[in-house]
Amino acid sequence: MPAAGREAAWFFYAKRNTDRRGYVLGKLALELFHHMHPEVEIHVYGDRVANWRIPVTSHGNLLPVELNELYNRTKAGLVMSFTNISLAAEELLAAGCRPVLNDSAMARADLPGTGAVWARPTPAALAGALSLLVAGPEWKAAPGVRQGWDHTQAMVADSIESACGGDLHAT
């Protein structure tokens, strides 16, 4: 979907029992963000959430096609990680949606390039980064953004074929 057709909506990938995904920090940041921009709808997917102090649309786990639809409807998403980067950040970039991430050396090593918005891992800094995107210009995926897994798929297939002693597609 073209960027101009996106809703003023944000989302959050929630993993409540996985500390490295920063659930509590993300929730606090979104609560601050909501007070700054109550007009922006907030979607949460991954774990089902309840009892937030702000209105959220909780989707739970989504099928890939449903997740892609959500990515293509929203302008930005909060993706937290204190170890390796969540695949959600690259999925967002490929869909033309801006990921906001907690700044961490390990996460930056996994997500080079442009498009991601990095913020100090505090509720105020993350809410501020999300807030900057509300009135910011529309954004399209940069040319360097990975557009799928074709290259990786081919490398895995070549490795399997080599291990099996030849081309598995030959008849």
Chimera marker file (.cmm) of the C-alpha trace (Angstrom):
<marker_set name="trace">
<marker id="1" x="0.000" y="0.000" z="0.000" r="1" g="1" b="0" radius="0.5"/>
<marker id="2" x="1.340" y="3.463" z="-0.784" r="1" g="1" b="0" radius="0.5"/>
<marker id="3" x="2.631" y="5.331" z="2.248" r="1" g="1" b="0" radius="0.5"/>
<marker id="4" x="0.021" y="8.065" z="1.751" r="1" g="1" b="0" radius="0.5"/>
<marker id="5" x="-2.738" y="5.507" z="2.374" r="1" g="1" b="0" radius="0.5"/>
<marker id="6" x="-1.443" y="4.539" z="5.800" r="1" g="1" b="0" radius="0.5"/>
<marker id="7" x="-3.415" y="5.261" z="8.940" r="1" g="1" b="0" radius="0.5"/>
<marker id="8" x="-2.021" y="7.350" z="11.741" r="1" g="1" b="0" radius="0.5"/>
<marker id="9" x="-1.610" y="4.129" z="13.679" r="1" g="1" b="0" radius="0.5"/>
<marker id="10" x="1.283" y="2.527" z="15.496" r="1" g="1" b="0" radius="0.5"/>
<marker id="11" x="1.833" y="-0.971" z="16.720" r="1" g="1" b="0" radius="0.5"/>
<marker id="12" x="3.918" y="-2.909" z="19.194" r="1" g="1" b="0" radius="0.5"/>
<marker id="13" x="5.293" y="-6.443" z="19.048" r="1" g="1" b="0" radius="0.5"/>
<marker id="14" x="4.558" y="-7.719" z="22.576" r="1" g="1" b="0" radius="0.5"/>
<marker id="15" x="6.291" y="-10.675" z="24.189" r="1" g="1" b="0" radius="0.5"/>
<marker id="16" x="5.313" y="-10.370" z="27.864" r="1" g="1" b="0" radius="0.5"/>
<marker id="17" x="7.425" y="-13.229" z="29.230" r="1" g="1" b="0" radius="0.5"/>
<marker id="18" x="10.533" y="-12.615" z="27.129" r="1" g="1" b="0" radius="0.5"/>
<marker id="19" x="12.554" y="-10.007" z="29.022" r="1" g="1" b="0" radius="0.5"/>
<marker id="20" x="14.920" y="-9.345" z="26.116" r="1" g="1" b="0" radius="0.5"/>
<marker id="21" x="11.953" y="-8.019" z="24.094" r="1" g="1" b="0" radius="0.5"/>
<marker id="22" x="11.396" y="-5.172" z="26.586" r="1" g="1" b="0" radius="0.5"/>
<marker id="23" x="7.652" y="-5.588" z="27.092" r="1" g="1" b="0" radius="0.5"/>
<marker id="24" x="7.366" y="-3.396" z="30.197" r="1" g="1" b="0" radius="0.5"/>
<marker id="25" x="9.548" y="-0.662" z="28.705" r="1" g="1" b="0" radius="0.5"/>
<marker id="26" x="7.536" y="-0.723" z="25.468" r="1" g="1" b="0" radius="0.5"/>
<marker id="27" x="4.249" y="-0.546" z="27.373" r="1" g="1" b="0" radius="0.5"/>
<marker id="28" x="5.453" y="2.461" z="29.404" r="1" g="1" b="0" radius="0.5"/>
<marker id="29" x="6.681" y="4.194" z="26.242" r="1" g="1" b="0" radius="0.5"/>
<marker id="30" x="3.346" y="3.662" z="24.508" r="1" g="1" b="0" radius="0.5"/>
<marker id="31" x="1.456" y="4.993" z="27.518" r="1" g="1" b="0" radius="0.5"/>
<marker id="32" x="3.519" y="8.203" z="27.347" r="1" g="1" b="0" radius="0.5"/>
<marker id="33" x="3.108" y="8.341" z="23.569" r="1" g="1" b="0" radius="0.5"/>
<marker id="34" x="-0.674" y="7.985" z="23.905" r="1" g="1" b="0" radius="0.5"/>
<marker id="35" x="-0.820" y="10.996" z="26.240" r="1" g="1" b="0" radius="0.5"/>
<marker id="36" x="1.112" y="13.003" z="23.629" r="1" g="1" b="0" radius="0.5"/>
<marker id="37" x="-1.015" y="11.748" z="20.706" r="1" g="1" b="0" radius="0.5"/>
<marker id="38" x="-4.343" y="10.326" z="21.881" r="1" g="1" b="0" radius="0.5"/>
<marker id="39" x="-5.610" y="10.435" z="18.284" r="1" g="1" b="0" radius="0.5"/>
<marker id="40" x="-3.182" y="7.709" z="17.176" r="1" g="1" b="0" radius="0.5"/>
<marker id="41" x="-4.542" y="4.178" z="17.353" r="1" g="1" b="0" radius="0.5"/>
<marker id="42" x="-2.193" y="1.625" z="18.902" r="1" g="1" b="0" radius="0.5"/>
<marker id="43" x="-2.231" y="-2.012" z="17.777" r="1" g="1" b="0" radius="0.5"/>
<marker id="44" x="-0.508" y="-4.782" z="19.740" r="1" g="1" b="0" radius="0.5"/>
<marker id="45" x="0.299" y="-8.184" z="18.294" r="1" g="1" b="0" radius="0.5"/>
<marker id="46" x="2.204" y="-11.200" z="19.524" r="1" g="1" b="0" radius="0.5"/>
<marker id="47" x="0.973" y="-11.914" z="23.035" r="1" g="1" b="0" radius="0.5"/>
<marker id="48" x="-2.582" y="-10.900" z="23.826" r="1" g="1" b="0" radius="0.5"/>
<marker id="49" x="-2.566" y="-7.983" z="26.263" r="1" g="1" b="0" radius="0.5"/>
<marker id="50" x="-5.172" y="-6.670" z="28.665" r="1" g="1" b="0" radius="0.5"/>
<marker id="51" x="-5.510" y="-4.128" z="31.451" r="1" g="1" b="0" radius="0.5"/>
<marker id="52" x="-3.464" y="-1.397" z="29.822" r="1" g="1" b="0" radius="0.5"/>
<marker id="53" x="-4.152" y="2.150" z="31.053" r="1" g="1" b="0" radius="0.5"/>
<marker id="54" x="-4.604" y="3.302" z="27.449" r="1" g="1" b="0" radius="0.5"/>
<marker id="55" x="-6.811" y="2.000" z="24.639" r="1" g="1" b="0" radius="0.5"/>
<marker id="56" x="-5.100" y="-0.586" z="22.439" r="1" g="1" b="0" radius="0.5"/>
<marker id="57" x="-6.291" y="-3.040" z="19.827" r="1" g="1" b="0" radius="0.5"/>
<marker id="58" x="-4.847" y="-6.407" z="20.857" r="1" g="1" b="0" radius="0.5"/>
<marker id="59" x="-4.563" y="-8.836" z="17.937" r="1" g="1" b="0" radius="0.5"/>
<marker id="60" x="-2.705" y="-11.716" z="19.573" r="1" g="1" b="0" radius="0.5"/>
<marker id="61" x="-0.706" y="-13.870" z="17.166" r="1" g="1" b="0" radius="0.5"/>
<marker id="62" x="-1.346" y="-13.146" z="13.518" r="1" g="1" b="0" radius="0.5"/>
<marker id="63" x="-0.927" y="-15.235" z="10.398" r="1" g="1" b="0" radius="0.5"/>
<marker id="64" x="1.768" y="-13.866" z="8.044" r="1" g="1" b="0" radius="0.5"/>
<marker id="65" x="-0.826" y="-12.491" z="5.625" r="1" g="1" b="0" radius="0.5"/>
<marker id="66" x="-2.643" y="-10.724" z="8.506" r="1" g="1" b="0" radius="0.5"/>
<marker id="67" x="0.610" y="-9.331" z="9.847" r="1" g="1" b="0" radius="0.5"/>
<marker id="68" x="1.504" y="-7.999" z="6.403" r="1" g="1" b="0" radius="0.5"/>
<marker id="69" x="-1.889" y="-6.275" z="6.213" r="1" g="1" b="0" radius="0.5"/>
<marker id="70" x="-1.255" y="-4.638" z="9.600" r="1" g="1" b="0" radius="0.5"/>
<marker id="71" x="2.246" y="-3.515" z="8.565" r="1" g="1" b="0" radius="0.5"/>
<marker id="72" x="0.845" y="-1.984" z="5.396" r="1" g="1" b="0" radius="0.5"/>
<marker id="73" x="-1.890" y="-0.066" z="7.256" r="1" g="1" b="0" radius="0.5"/>
<marker id="74" x="0.299" y="1.535" z="9.894" r="1" g="1" b="0" radius="0.5"/>
<marker id="75" x="3.026" y="4.173" z="9.791" r="1" g="1" b="0" radius="0.5"/>
<marker id="76" x="5.326" y="2.975" z="12.570" r="1" g="1" b="0" radius="0.5"/>
<marker id="77" x="5.967" y="0.172" z="14.991" r="1" g="1" b="0" radius="0.5"/>
<marker id="78" x="7.805" y="-0.186" z="18.273" r="1" g="1" b="0" radius="0.5"/>
<marker id="79" x="10.113" y="-3.206" z="18.253" r="1" g="1" b="0" radius="0.5"/>
<marker id="80" x="12.150" y="-3.852" z="21.367" r="1" g="1" b="0" radius="0.5"/>
<marker id="81" x="15.192" y="-6.092" z="21.716" r="1" g="1" b="0" radius="0.5"/>
<marker id="82" x="18.074" y="-6.213" z="24.130" r="1" g="1" b="0" radius="0.5"/>
<marker id="83" x="19.881" y="-9.002" z="22.266" r="1" g="1" b="0" radius="0.5"/>
<marker id="84" x="19.589" y="-9.883" z="18.606" r="1" g="1" b="0" radius="0.5"/>
<marker id="85" x="17.150" y="-7.842" z="16.581" r="1" g="1" b="0" radius="0.5"/>
<marker id="86" x="13.599" y="-9.088" z="16.125" r="1" g="1" b="0" radius="0.5"/>
<marker id="87" x="12.733" y="-10.015" z="12.540" r="1" g="1" b="0" radius="0.5"/>
<marker id="88" x="9.776" y="-7.664" z="12.917" r="1" g="1" b="0" radius="0.5"/>
<marker id="89" x="12.059" y="-4.664" z="12.336" r="1" g="1" b="0" radius="0.5"/>
<marker id="90" x="13.143" y="-5.895" z="8.888" r="1" g="1" b="0" radius="0.5"/>
<marker id="91" x="9.601" y="-6.962" z="8.052" r="1" g="1" b="0" radius="0.5"/>
<marker id="92" x="8.444" y="-3.427" z="8.829" r="1" g="1" b="0" radius="0.5"/>
<marker id="93" x="11.140" y="-1.873" z="6.692" r="1" g="1" b="0" radius="0.5"/>
<marker id="94" x="10.257" y="-4.145" z="3.766" r="1" g="1" b="0" radius="0.5"/>
<marker id="95" x="6.619" y="-3.058" z="4.100" r="1" g="1" b="0" radius="0.5"/>
<marker id="96" x="7.558" y="0.641" z="4.132" r="1" g="1" b="0" radius="0.5"/>
<marker id="97" x="6.686" y="1.026" z="7.819" r="1" g="1" b="0" radius="0.5"/>
<marker id="98" x="9.153" y="2.747" z="10.187" r="1" g="1" b="0" radius="0.5"/>
<marker id="99" x="10.423" y="0.663" z="13.092" r="1" g="1" b="0" radius="0.5"/>
<marker id="100" x="11.356" y="2.467" z="16.290" r="1" g="1" b="0" radius="0.5"/>
<marker id="101" x="13.897" y="0.456" z="18.261" r="1" g="1" b="0" radius="0.5"/>
<marker id="102" x="15.716" y="0.736" z="21.563" r="1" g="1" b="0" radius="0.5"/>
<marker id="103" x="19.318" y="1.658" z="20.821" r="1" g="1" b="0" radius="0.5"/>
<marker id="104" x="21.691" y="-1.205" z="21.545" r="1" g="1" b="0" radius="0.5"/>
<marker id="105" x="25.009" y="-2.198" z="20.001" r="1" g="1" b="0" radius="0.5"/>
<marker id="106" x="23.830" y="-5.777" z="19.427" r="1" g="1" b="0" radius="0.5"/>
<marker id="107" x="20.603" y="-4.687" z="17.763" r="1" g="1" b="0" radius="0.5"/>
<marker id="108" x="22.411" y="-2.164" z="15.524" r="1" g="1" b="0" radius="0.5"/>
<marker id="109" x="24.841" y="-4.873" z="14.411" r="1" g="1" b="0" radius="0.5"/>
<marker id="110" x="21.892" y="-6.918" z="13.134" r="1" g="1" b="0" radius="0.5"/>
<marker id="111" x="20.133" y="-4.027" z="11.375" r="1" g="1" b="0" radius="0.5"/>
<marker id="112" x="22.527" y="-1.873" z="9.395" r="1" g="1" b="0" radius="0.5"/>
<marker id="113" x="21.306" y="0.693" z="6.915" r="1" g="1" b="0" radius="0.5"/>
<marker id="114" x="18.715" y="3.399" z="6.986" r="1" g="1" b="0" radius="0.5"/>
<marker id="115" x="15.061" y="3.555" z="7.855" r="1" g="1" b="0" radius="0.5"/>
<marker id="116" x="15.085" y="2.416" z="11.467" r="1" g="1" b="0" radius="0.5"/>
<marker id="117" x="14.646" y="5.035" z="14.183" r="1" g="1" b="0" radius="0.5"/>
<marker id="118" x="16.859" y="4.389" z="17.201" r="1" g="1" b="0" radius="0.5"/>
<marker id="119" x="16.162" y="5.808" z="20.660" r="1" g="1" b="0" radius="0.5"/>
<marker id="120" x="17.655" y="5.488" z="24.126" r="1" g="1" b="0" radius="0.5"/>
<marker id="121" x="15.915" y="2.679" z="26.016" r="1" g="1" b="0" radius="0.5"/>
<marker id="122" x="13.810" y="4.883" z="28.267" r="1" g="1" b="0" radius="0.5"/>
<marker id="123" x="10.037" y="5.392" z="28.097" r="1" g="1" b="0" radius="0.5"/>
<marker id="124" x="10.431" y="9.118" z="27.388" r="1" g="1" b="0" radius="0.5"/>
<marker id="125" x="13.031" y="8.689" z="24.633" r="1" g="1" b="0" radius="0.5"/>
<marker id="126" x="11.050" y="5.932" z="22.883" r="1" g="1" b="0" radius="0.5"/>
<marker id="127" x="7.792" y="7.910" z="23.145" r="1" g="1" b="0" radius="0.5"/>
<marker id="128" x="9.613" y="10.957" z="21.751" r="1" g="1" b="0" radius="0.5"/>
<marker id="129" x="10.935" y="8.970" z="18.777" r="1" g="1" b="0" radius="0.5"/>
<marker id="130" x="7.433" y="7.667" z="18.041" r="1" g="1" b="0" radius="0.5"/>
<marker id="131" x="6.073" y="11.192" z="18.408" r="1" g="1" b="0" radius="0.5"/>
<marker id="132" x="8.496" y="12.600" z="15.821" r="1" g="1" b="0" radius="0.5"/>
<marker id="133" x="7.005" y="10.238" z="13.241" r="1" g="1" b="0" radius="0.5"/>
<marker id="134" x="3.434" y="11.470" z="13.757" r="1" g="1" b="0" radius="0.5"/>
<marker id="135" x="3.949" y="14.711" z="11.850" r="1" g="1" b="0" radius="0.5"/>
<marker id="136" x="6.962" y="13.520" z="9.896" r="1" g="1" b="0" radius="0.5"/>
<marker id="137" x="6.988" y="13.084" z="6.146" r="1" g="1" b="0" radius="0.5"/>
<marker id="138" x="5.798" y="9.842" z="4.603" r="1" g="1" b="0" radius="0.5"/>
<marker id="139" x="8.569" y="7.316" z="4.145" r="1" g="1" b="0" radius="0.5"/>
<marker id="140" x="9.182" y="4.600" z="1.593" r="1" g="1" b="0" radius="0.5"/>
<marker id="141" x="11.477" y="1.623" z="2.013" r="1" g="1" b="0" radius="0.5"/>
<marker id="142" x="15.038" y="2.523" z="1.093" r="1" g="1" b="0" radius="0.5"/>
<marker id="143" x="16.625" y="0.664" z="-1.855" r="1" g="1" b="0" radius="0.5"/>
<marker id="144" x="18.995" y="-1.135" z="0.528" r="1" g="1" b="0" radius="0.5"/>
<marker id="145" x="16.162" y="-2.730" z="2.504" r="1" g="1" b="0" radius="0.5"/>
<marker id="146" x="16.116" y="-6.470" z="2.093" r="1" g="1" b="0" radius="0.5"/>
<marker id="147" x="13.028" y="-7.432" z="0.092" r="1" g="1" b="0" radius="0.5"/>
<marker id="148" x="12.595" y="-11.064" z="1.049" r="1" g="1" b="0" radius="0.5"/>
<marker id="149" x="14.554" y="-14.193" z="1.653" r="1" g="1" b="0" radius="0.5"/>
<marker id="150" x="15.281" y="-15.258" z="-1.955" r="1" g="1" b="0" radius="0.5"/>
<marker id="151" x="19.072" y="-15.023" z="-1.594" r="1" g="1" b="0" radius="0.5"/>
<marker id="152" x="19.094" y="-16.876" z="1.726" r="1" g="1" b="0" radius="0.5"/>
<marker id="153" x="16.721" y="-19.504" z="0.334" r="1" g="1" b="0" radius="0.5"/>
<marker id="154" x="19.027" y="-20.108" z="-2.637" r="1" g="1" b="0" radius="0.5"/>
<marker id="155" x="22.075" y="-20.411" z="-0.352" r="1" g="1" b="0" radius="0.5"/>
<marker id="156" x="20.326" y="-22.987" z="1.861" r="1" g="1" b="0" radius="0.5"/>
<marker id="157" x="19.158" y="-24.986" z="-1.158" r="1" g="1" b="0" radius="0.5"/>
<marker id="158" x="22.692" y="-24.961" z="-2.630" r="1" g="1" b="0" radius="0.5"/>
<marker id="159" x="24.127" y="-26.178" z="0.688" r="1" g="1" b="0" radius="0.5"/>
<marker id="160" x="21.623" y="-29.032" z="0.906" r="1" g="1" b="0" radius="0.5"/>
<marker id="161" x="22.221" y="-30.002" z="-2.710" r="1" g="1" b="0" radius="0.5"/>
<marker id="162" x="25.987" y="-29.974" z="-2.188" r="1" g="1" b="0" radius="0.5"/>
<marker id="163" x="25.672" y="-32.132" z="0.930" r="1" g="1" b="0" radius="0.5"/>
<marker id="164" x="23.541" y="-34.613" z="-1.003" r="1" g="1" b="0" radius="0.5"/>
<marker id="165" x="26.104" y="-34.903" z="-3.754" r="1" g="1" b="0" radius="0.5"/>
<marker id="166" x="24.576" y="-32.974" z="-6.591" r="1" g="1" b="0" radius="0.5"/>
<marker id="167" x="21.625" y="-31.137" z="-8.041" r="1" g="1" b="0" radius="0.5"/>
<marker id="168" x="18.409" y="-32.402" z="-6.468" r="1" g="1" b="0" radius="0.5"/>
<marker id="169" x="16.414" y="-30.918" z="-9.342" r="1" g="1" b="0" radius="0.5"/>
<marker id="170" x="18.088" y="-33.056" z="-11.993" r="1" g="1" b="0" radius="0.5"/>
<marker id="171" x="16.028" y="-35.978" z="-13.266" r="1" g="1" b="0" radius="0.5"/>
<link id1="1" id2="2" r="1" g="1" b="0" radius="0.2"/>
<link id1="2" id2="3" r="1" g="1" b="0" radius="0.2"/>
<link id1="3" id2="4" r="1" g="1" b="0" radius="0.2"/>
<link id1="4" id2="5" r="1" g="1" b="0" radius="0.2"/>
<link id1="5" id2="6" r="1" g="1" b="0" radius="0.2"/>
<link id1="6" id2="7" r="1" g="1" b="0" radius="0.2"/>
<link id1="7" id2="8" r="1" g="1" b="0" radius="0.2"/>
<link id1="8" id2="9" r="1" g="1" b="0" radius="0.2"/>
<link id1="9" id2="10" r="1" g="1" b="0" radius="0.2"/>
<link id1="10" id2="11" r="1" g="1" b="0" radius="0.2"/>
<link id1="11" id2="12" r="1" g="1" b="0" radius="0.2"/>
<link id1="12" id2="13" r="1" g="1" b="0" radius="0.2"/>
<link id1="13" id2="14" r="1" g="1" b="0" radius="0.2"/>
<link id1="14" id2="15" r="1" g="1" b="0" radius="0.2"/>
<link id1="15" id2="16" r="1" g="1" b="0" radius="0.2"/>
<link id1="16" id2="17" r="1" g="1" b="0" radius="0.2"/>
<link id1="17" id2="18" r="1" g="1" b="0" radius="0.2"/>
<link id1="18" id2="19" r="1" g="1" b="0" radius="0.2"/>
<link id1="19" id2="20" r="1" g="1" b="0" radius="0.2"/>
<link id1="20" id2="21" r="1" g="1" b="0" radius="0.2"/>
<link id1="21" id2="22" r="1" g="1" b="0" radius="0.2"/>
<link id1="22" id2="23" r="1" g="1" b="0" radius="0.2"/>
<link id1="23" id2="24" r="1" g="1" b="0" radius="0.2"/>
<link id1="24" id2="25" r="1" g="1" b="0" radius="0.2"/>
<link id1="25" id2="26" r="1" g="1" b="0" radius="0.2"/>
<link id1="26" id2="27" r="1" g="1" b="0" radius="0.2"/>
<link id1="27" id2="28" r="1" g="1" b="0" radius="0.2"/>
<link id1="28" id2="29" r="1" g="1" b="0" radius="0.2"/>
<link id1="29" id2="30" r="1" g="1" b="0" radius="0.2"/>
<link id1="30" id2="31" r="1" g="1" b="0" radius="0.2"/>
<link id1="31" id2="32" r="1" g="1" b="0" radius="0.2"/>
<link id1="32" id2="33" r="1" g="1" b="0" radius="0.2"/>
<link id1="33" id2="34" r="1" g="1" b="0" radius="0.2"/>
<link id1="34" id2="35" r="1" g="1" b="0" radius="0.2"/>
<link id1="35" id2="36" r="1" g="1" b="0" radius="0.2"/>
<link id1="36" id2="37" r="1" g="1" b="0" radius="0.2"/>
<link id1="37" id2="38" r="1" g="1" b="0" radius="0.2"/>
<link id1="38" id2="39" r="1" g="1" b="0" radius="0.2"/>
<link id1="39" id2="40" r="1" g="1" b="0" radius="0.2"/>
<link id1="40" id2="41" r="1" g="1" b="0" radius="0.2"/>
<link id1="41" id2="42" r="1" g="1" b="0" radius="0.2"/>
<link id1="42" id2="43" r="1" g="1" b="0" radius="0.2"/>
<link id1="43" id2="44" r="1" g="1" b="0" radius="0.2"/>
<link id1="44" id2="45" r="1" g="1" b="0" radius="0.2"/>
<link id1="45" id2="46" r="1" g="1" b="0" radius="0.2"/>
<link id1="46" id2="47" r="1" g="1" b="0" radius="0.2"/>
<link id1="47" id2="48" r="1" g="1" b="0" radius="0.2"/>
<link id1="48" id2="49" r="1" g="1" b="0" radius="0.2"/>
<link id1="49" id2="50" r="1" g="1" b="0" radius="0.2"/>
<link id1="50" id2="51" r="1" g="1" b="0" radius="0.2"/>
<link id1="51" id2="52" r="1" g="1" b="0" radius="0.2"/>
<link id1="52" id2="53" r="1" g="1" b="0" radius="0.2"/>
<link id1="53" id2="54" r="1" g="1" b="0" radius="0.2"/>
<link id1="54" id2="55" r="1" g="1" b="0" radius="0.2"/>
<link id1="55" id2="56" r="1" g="1" b="0" radius="0.2"/>
<link id1="56" id2="57" r="1" g="1" b="0" radius="0.2"/>
<link id1="57" id2="58" r="1" g="1" b="0" radius="0.2"/>
<link id1="58" id2="59" r="1" g="1" b="0" radius="0.2"/>
<link id1="59" id2="60" r="1" g="1" b="0" radius="0.2"/>
<link id1="60" id2="61" r="1" g="1" b="0" radius="0.2"/>
<link id1="61" id2="62" r="1" g="1" b="0" radius="0.2"/>
<link id1="62" id2="63" r="1" g="1" b="0" radius="0.2"/>
<link id1="63" id2="64" r="1" g="1" b="0" radius="0.2"/>
<link id1="64" id2="65" r="1" g="1" b="0" radius="0.2"/>
<link id1="65" id2="66" r="1" g="1" b="0" radius="0.2"/>
<link id1="66" id2="67" r="1" g="1" b="0" radius="0.2"/>
<link id1="67" id2="68" r="1" g="1" b="0" radius="0.2"/>
<link id1="68" id2="69" r="1" g="1" b="0" radius="0.2"/>
<link id1="69" id2="70" r="1" g="1" b="0" radius="0.2"/>
<link id1="70" id2="71" r="1" g="1" b="0" radius="0.2"/>
<link id1="71" id2="72" r="1" g="1" b="0" radius="0.2"/>
<link id1="72" id2="73" r="1" g="1" b="0" radius="0.2"/>
<link id1="73" id2="74" r="1" g="1" b="0" radius="0.2"/>
<link id1="74" id2="75" r="1" g="1" b="0" radius="0.2"/>
<link id1="75" id2="76" r="1" g="1" b="0" radius="0.2"/>
<link id1="76" id2="77" r="1" g="1" b="0" radius="0.2"/>
<link id1="77" id2="78" r="1" g="1" b="0" radius="0.2"/>
<link id1="78" id2="79" r="1" g="1" b="0" radius="0.2"/>
<link id1="79" id2="80" r="1" g="1" b="0" radius="0.2"/>
<link id1="80" id2="81" r="1" g="1" b="0" radius="0.2"/>
<link id1="81" id2="82" r="1" g="1" b="0" radius="0.2"/>
<link id1="82" id2="83" r="1" g="1" b="0" radius="0.2"/>
<link id1="83" id2="84" r="1" g="1" b="0" radius="0.2"/>
<link id1="84" id2="85" r="1" g="1" b="0" radius="0.2"/>
<link id1="85" id2="86" r="1" g="1" b="0" radius="0.2"/>
<link id1="86" id2="87" r="1" g="1" b="0" radius="0.2"/>
<link id1="87" id2="88" r="1" g="1" b="0" radius="0.2"/>
<link id1="88" id2="89" r="1" g="1" b="0" radius="0.2"/>
<link id1="89" id2="90" r="1" g="1" b="0" radius="0.2"/>
<link id1="90" id2="91" r="1" g="1" b="0" radius="0.2"/>
<link id1="91" id2="92" r="1" g="1" b="0" radius="0.2"/>
<link id1="92" id2="93" r="1" g="1" b="0" radius="0.2"/>
<link id1="93" id2="94" r="1" g="1" b="0" radius="0.2"/>
<link id1="94" id2="95" r="1" g="1" b="0" radius="0.2"/>
<link id1="95" id2="96" r="1" g="1" b="0" radius="0.2"/>
<link id1="96" id2="97" r="1" g="1" b="0" radius="0.2"/>
<link id1="97" id2="98" r="1" g="1" b="0" radius="0.2"/>
<link id1="98" id2="99" r="1" g="1" b="0" radius="0.2"/>
<link id1="99" id2="100" r="1" g="1" b="0" radius="0.2"/>
<link id1="100" id2="101" r="1" g="1" b="0" radius="0.2"/>
<link id1="101" id2="102" r="1" g="1" b="0" radius="0.2"/>
<link id1="102" id2="103" r="1" g="1" b="0" radius="0.2"/>
<link id1="103" id2="104" r="1" g="1" b="0" radius="0.2"/>
<link id1="104" id2="105" r="1" g="1" b="0" radius="0.2"/>
<link id1="105" id2="106" r="1" g="1" b="0" radius="0.2"/>
<link id1="106" id2="107" r="1" g="1" b="0" radius="0.2"/>
<link id1="107" id2="108" r="1" g="1" b="0" radius="0.2"/>
<link id1="108" id2="109" r="1" g="1" b="0" radius="0.2"/>
<link id1="109" id2="110" r="1" g="1" b="0" radius="0.2"/>
<link id1="110" id2="111" r="1" g="1" b="0" radius="0.2"/>
<link id1="111" id2="112" r="1" g="1" b="0" radius="0.2"/>
<link id1="112" id2="113" r="1" g="1" b="0" radius="0.2"/>
<link id1="113" id2="114" r="1" g="1" b="0" radius="0.2"/>
<link id1="114" id2="115" r="1" g="1" b="0" radius="0.2"/>
<link id1="115" id2="116" r="1" g="1" b="0" radius="0.2"/>
<link id1="116" id2="117" r="1" g="1" b="0" radius="0.2"/>
<link id1="117" id2="118" r="1" g="1" b="0" radius="0.2"/>
<link id1="118" id2="119" r="1" g="1" b="0" radius="0.2"/>
<link id1="119" id2="120" r="1" g="1" b="0" radius="0.2"/>
<link id1="120" id2="121" r="1" g="1" b="0" radius="0.2"/>
<link id1="121" id2="122" r="1" g="1" b="0" radius="0.2"/>
<link id1="122" id2="123" r="1" g="1" b="0" radius="0.2"/>
<link id1="123" id2="124" r="1" g="1" b="0" radius="0.2"/>
<link id1="124" id2="125" r="1" g="1" b="0" radius="0.2"/>
<link id1="125" id2="126" r="1" g="1" b="0" radius="0.2"/>
<link id1="126" id2="127" r="1" g="1" b="0" radius="0.2"/>
<link id1="127" id2="128" r="1" g="1" b="0" radius="0.2"/>
<link id1="128" id2="129" r="1" g="1" b="0" radius="0.2"/>
<link id1="129" id2="130" r="1" g="1" b="0" radius="0.2"/>
<link id1="130" id2="131" r="1" g="1" b="0" radius="0.2"/>
<link id1="131" id2="132" r="1" g="1" b="0" radius="0.2"/>
<link id1="132" id2="133" r="1" g="1" b="0" radius="0.2"/>
<link id1="133" id2="134" r="1" g="1" b="0" radius="0.2"/>
<link id1="134" id2="135" r="1" g="1" b="0" radius="0.2"/>
<link id1="135" id2="136" r="1" g="1" b="0" radius="0.2"/>
<link id1="136" id2="137" r="1" g="1" b="0" radius="0.2"/>
<link id1="137" id2="138" r="1" g="1" b="0" radius="0.2"/>
<link id1="138" id2="139" r="1" g="1" b="0" radius="0.2"/>
<link id1="139" id2="140" r="1" g="1" b="0" radius="0.2"/>
<link id1="140" id2="141" r="1" g="1" b="0" radius="0.2"/>
<link id1="141" id2="142" r="1" g="1" b="0" radius="0.2"/>
<link id1="142" id2="143" r="1" g="1" b="0" radius="0.2"/>
<link id1="143" id2="144" r="1" g="1" b="0" radius="0.2"/>
<link id1="144" id2="145" r="1" g="1" b="0" radius="0.2"/>
<link id1="145" id2="146" r="1" g="1" b="0" radius="0.2"/>
<link id1="146" id2="147" r="1" g="1" b="0" radius="0.2"/>
<link id1="147" id2="148" r="1" g="1" b="0" radius="0.2"/>
<link id1="148" id2="149" r="1" g="1" b="0" radius="0.2"/>
<link id1="149" id2="150" r="1" g="1" b="0" radius="0.2"/>
<link id1="150" id2="151" r="1" g="1" b="0" radius="0.2"/>
<link id1="151" id2="152" r="1" g="1" b="0" radius="0.2"/>
<link id1="152" id2="153" r="1" g="1" b="0" radius="0.2"/>
<link id1="153" id2="154" r="1" g="1" b="0" radius="0.2"/>
<link id1="154" id2="155" r="1" g="1" b="0" radius="0.2"/>
<link id1="155" id2="156" r="1" g="1" b="0" radius="0.2"/>
<link id1="156" id2="157" r="1" g="1" b="0" radius="0.2"/>
<link id1="157" id2="158" r="1" g="1" b="0" radius="0.2"/>
<link id1="158" id2="159" r="1" g="1" b="0" radius="0.2"/>
<link id1="159" id2="160" r="1" g="1" b="0" radius="0.2"/>
<link id1="160" id2="161" r="1" g="1" b="0" radius="0.2"/>
<link id1="161" id2="162" r="1" g="1" b="0" radius="0.2"/>
<link id1="162" id2="163" r="1" g="1" b="0" radius="0.2"/>
<link id1="163" id2="164" r="1" g="1" b="0" radius="0.2"/>
<link id1="164" id2="165" r="1" g="1" b="0" radius="0.2"/>
<link id1="165" id2="166" r="1" g="1" b="0" radius="0.2"/>
<link id1="166" id2="167" r="1" g="1" b="0" radius="0.2"/>
<link id1="167" id2="168" r="1" g="1" b="0" radius="0.2"/>
<link id1="168" id2="169" r="1" g="1" b="0" radius="0.2"/>
<link id1="169" id2="170" r="1" g="1" b="0" radius="0.2"/>
<link id1="170" id2="171" r="1" g="1" b="0" radius="0.2"/>
</marker_set>
